[in-house]
Amino acid sequence: MLALMADKIGMTQIFDEKGVLIPVTVIHIKPNVVIGERNTKKHGYSAVILGSDTVKENKISKPLMGQFPEGVKPQKNIMEIRDFDKECKVGDELGVEIFDGIRYVDVSGISKGKGYQGVMKRHGFGGGRKTHGSKFHRAGGSTGMAAWPSKVMKGTRMAGRMGGVNRTVQNLSVVRLDKEKSVLLVKGAVPGRNKNKILVMKSKKK
């Protein structure tokens, strides 16, 4: 699997060669530094540990500094990618160029938090009658049983916290790749707010 950590910049629109307007999300892929490796002989699985966003040493505690090998600057964000397809060694920097030639990507990130919401916004309930005196406009309705055992079943759709969870959007088309600016333009929207950290992966289905 090919994957790198990146920053979501925001959305814009571009025109293709035929003049068709395409809505795209701008993804900035800073250099990802390989700070560690895992192999099947020693650890039981194959993976690489990537870091991004260099920070000063005085911002990192001494126990955490131990995971950065000599010659590698401490990184703010660390992630382990299993079964990495590209050959690399500790200290290598990987950028947007590894997605050169790839047409589709999957993007994973934390969705926007929407706070505590009712059933109409959270689950798309239609609500009750909107006429005067109905007293049932946006309520969730009955959740229990009429007979024994009188309890609420697990998984019942009710009001609650919405958003702020990890979501993955699959099969986003790569519209443009700019190596000079380290920018990837993908067609459509990706989860999360602007400037949020996201994970860009080679598409699993295409």
Secondary structure, DSSP 8 states (H G I E B T S, - for coil): --EEEEEEEEEEEEE-TT--EEEEEEEE---EEEEEEE-TTTTSS-EEEEEEEE--GGGS-HHHHTTS-TT---EEEEEEEES-SS---TT-EE-GGGGTT--EEEEEEE----EEE-HHHHH----S--STT---SS-----S-SSSS----TT---SEEES-SEEEEEEEEEEEEETTTTEEEEES--SS-TT-EEEEEE-S--
